[in-house]
């Protein structure tokens, strides 16, 4: 399932495409890098949310400091999504 989210970074809004993949023990968000962040992020980047955890898991070594800020902004937006996108237990859950 694909979803487009809006993040705000340094007062500027950016659109970010995210592909959401449900796995038995986690939700994986495949983040597509916006072209404005070519030097801060790899072309695609995965954030994993284990089903029984509230904190994201991702490879922070692949990121610059700005890249970490971008991922934090993406994560904050992902947390606001309805349960079917955020790995909740409601109907239509991924």
C-alpha positions as CSV (number, residue, x, y, z in Angstrom):
1,X,0.0,0.0,0.0
2,X,1.3,3.4,-0.9
3,X,0.8,6.6,1.0
4,X,2.0,10.2,0.6
5,X,2.7,12.2,3.7
6,X,3.7,15.8,4.3
7,X,6.6,16.6,6.6
8,X,7.7,20.1,7.8
9,X,11.4,20.7,8.2
10,X,12.9,24.1,9.0
11,X,9.5,25.7,8.2
12,X,9.3,24.2,4.7
13,X,6.8,21.4,3.8
14,X,7.9,18.4,1.7
15,X,5.9,15.5,0.2
16,X,7.3,12.1,0.9
17,X,6.1,8.8,-0.7
18,X,5.9,5.8,1.6
19,X,5.1,2.2,0.7
20,X,3.7,0.4,3.7
21,X,4.3,-3.4,4.0
22,X,2.7,-5.5,6.7
23,X,4.7,-8.3,8.0
24,X,3.7,-10.9,10.7
25,X,5.7,-9.1,13.4
26,X,6.2,-5.6,12.1
27,X,5.1,-2.8,9.8
28,X,7.8,-1.7,7.4
29,X,7.7,1.7,5.9
30,X,9.7,2.0,2.7
31,X,10.4,5.7,2.4
32,X,11.2,7.2,-1.0
33,X,13.7,10.0,-0.8
34,X,12.4,13.4,-2.0
35,X,14.8,14.8,-4.6
36,X,15.6,17.8,-2.3
37,X,17.3,15.4,0.1
38,X,19.6,13.5,-2.3
39,X,22.7,14.2,-0.2
40,X,21.1,13.3,3.2
41,X,19.2,10.1,2.4
42,X,19.7,7.0,0.3
43,X,17.2,6.6,-2.6
44,X,15.0,4.3,-0.5
45,X,15.1,3.9,3.3
46,X,13.2,1.5,5.6
47,X,11.7,2.3,8.9
48,X,10.5,-0.7,10.8
49,X,7.9,-0.6,13.6
50,X,7.7,-3.8,15.5
51,X,4.1,-4.7,16.4
52,X,4.7,-4.5,20.1
53,X,6.9,-1.4,20.2
54,X,6.4,2.3,19.8
55,X,9.8,3.3,18.7
56,X,11.1,3.0,15.1
57,X,14.0,0.9,14.0
58,X,16.3,2.0,11.1
59,X,19.9,2.1,10.1
60,X,21.0,5.5,11.5
61,X,24.6,4.9,10.2
62,X,23.4,5.5,6.6
63,X,22.2,9.0,7.5
64,X,23.7,12.4,7.9
65,X,22.5,14.6,10.9
66,X,20.0,16.3,8.6
67,X,18.9,12.8,7.4
68,X,18.2,11.9,11.0
69,X,16.1,15.0,11.4
70,X,14.2,14.1,8.2
71,X,13.5,10.6,9.4
72,X,12.3,11.9,12.8
73,X,9.9,14.2,10.9
74,X,8.7,11.2,8.8
75,X,8.3,9.1,11.9
76,X,6.2,11.8,13.6
77,X,3.9,11.9,10.6
78,X,3.6,8.1,10.4
79,X,2.6,8.0,14.0
80,X,-0.4,10.3,13.2
81,X,-1.8,8.0,10.5
82,X,-5.0,6.0,11.1
83,X,-4.5,2.5,12.5
84,X,-4.6,0.7,9.1
85,X,-1.4,2.6,8.2
86,X,0.2,2.8,11.6
87,X,0.0,-0.9,12.5
88,X,-2.9,-0.5,15.0
89,X,-5.3,-3.2,15.8
90,X,-8.4,-1.7,14.1
91,X,-10.3,-2.9,11.1
92,X,-8.4,-2.7,7.8
93,X,-5.1,-3.0,9.6
94,X,-2.1,-3.6,7.4
